[in-house]
């Protein structure tokens, strides 16, 4: 046991004396969570739009007021000529133009119908889509108010409720994803690099010739990263609770336990990577290409799995991050207990056992 | 006492498929001997050493190191030997003292023993003033000496040195061999591989491996007589050429 403590102390020296790894360990989680929380968002907020009003009557004024009063849009420009539209889109600041037809108000009353054109800059299709939807909603709302006095035969009133994230904050979606990425990165990449480093330096050979058993060497290498990853997970959860007001509906204990499980899964993956790579560089490449990209693209972190093509949906099942994201979303947002995530938990445990078994086998082949 | 064997190898073989990297080698090494283990690159030296230090299983044959069997007691062997590789593997980002503490620690030495030993060791190496410097900042020769001392820290019965003097200048090499002699005088058996034939002359006995087999084994003096040449270099070249 004493040998073991000495080993772990040595491992901490390595970590604390290497600025690069310190930065990855502690700088990155905080930077990422703030970046995803503040800068990267799917929400529409203060989108700059321009208005071309050929009618300039009471009803167009009313609609324009309604739009500019919403927090979603700010009217930056009033244009008078059709030709200007192209040039303002090219400048890129204005994302949408509203074009009221001539005699809008009169048509509305006399013809019972009037036209408004919504032109959006679809270089970013998601934003363009959202802008259109938001403007449509505002117009619908205006119509309903106008028609209050008039008797309509029937009417459908949809009552929507967005459960678990009433305000549709995208940070709620990013926090689980970022936490997953960070834990994966720190655990898998850092351990595989630190193990292959010993191979590269030739110290692994010395350790294997020492009375330490191979599994003791490996466990000694990963224990410090378990500690650091737990600290990281805690920092992320605290940041998201206190800065982004993210709720933790479920049990904090379960969240912690599941996080530790995922950390161990990632460490096992890191050990596996280190058994197949001989240099730090290849370990890093495998971790980045083999882990980061699938985690970002296929785990359901950013792109919903249900809208992926069928083959990708199948592939997404072998990505541990997918299951962990389901688990933490469930615990943090829905407040579910183990009864609802036992299946995902079992899958993670199964994957961990598999990674360790393969590593042990690879390791033995090496020794033969 | 001087005739006691600390390594006994009989028909030791390591095969990778049909290729025999080590082909039925047999030899003994006596206690306190400096045993030179020579051979060209790829002759099977490293594979043979790996079997002797318990990190590779032999395909067939027998081998005993410090009275322990390489098949059944590799752990006991590991506790009783020291090992230094060609890369003088120490941790560059740890200080001299921390390296000593760490390697002493994994061999199970108590803190008190480590403290005493490292004090003597640092004075002997003339490194007591730089014990808190990072090893990465030391010149290669110093790293090499420190690495050797660290390999001796737990008082092993045998030290395996795998090309310990690679890339080091002749003066430092000479000083290093003085350290080896000193350790041998104190009863430690030295098992050393090298590419430098002048170093082969320093050994008590030398074996030369060619293509997986030991082709010659005797004192440097006898070998030179046997091949009717004046230096180990010529012995080595003659052997390698005959095989080709």
Contacts between the chains, C-beta under 8 A, distances in Angstrom:
chain1	res1	chain2	res2	distance
A	2	B	105	7.0
A	2	B	108	7.5
A	3	B	105	5.7
A	3	B	106	5.1
A	3	B	107	8.0
A	3	B	108	5.9
A	6	B	101	7.0
A	6	B	102	5.9
A	6	B	105	3.3
A	6	B	106	6.6
A	7	B	102	7.6
A	7	B	105	7.4
A	7	B	106	6.5
A	9	B	102	7.9
A	10	B	91	7.1
A	10	B	94	6.7
A	10	B	98	7.3
A	10	B	102	4.9
A	13	B	91	7.9
A	13	B	93	6.8
A	13	B	94	5.7
A	13	B	98	6.5
A	14	B	91	7.4
A	14	B	93	6.0
A	14	B	94	7.9
A	17	B	93	4.7
A	18	B	93	6.8
A	201	B	87	7.0
A	201	B	89	5.7
A	201	B	91	7.6
A	201	B	92	7.6
A	202	B	85	5.3
A	202	B	86	7.7
A	202	B	87	3.7
A	202	B	89	3.9
A	203	B	89	4.3
A	203	B	90	7.5
A	203	B	91	6.5
A	205	B	55	7.7
A	205	B	83	7.7
A	205	B	85	5.5
A	205	B	89	6.8
A	206	B	83	6.4
A	206	B	85	6.7
A	206	B	89	5.0
A	206	B	103	7.8
A	207	B	106	7.3
A	208	B	55	5.0
A	209	B	53	5.2
A	209	B	54	7.4
A	209	B	55	6.2
A	209	B	78	6.1
A	209	B	81	7.4
A	209	B	83	4.2
A	210	B	78	6.3
A	210	B	103	7.7
A	210	B	106	4.9
A	210	B	107	6.4
A	211	B	75	6.5
A	211	B	78	4.9
A	211	B	79	4.9
A	211	B	106	7.1
A	211	B	107	6.3
A	211	B	108	6.8
A	212	B	106	5.3
A	213	B	75	7.8
A	367	B	55	6.4
A	367	B	56	6.7
A	367	B	57	7.4
A	368	B	56	7.2
A	368	B	57	6.1
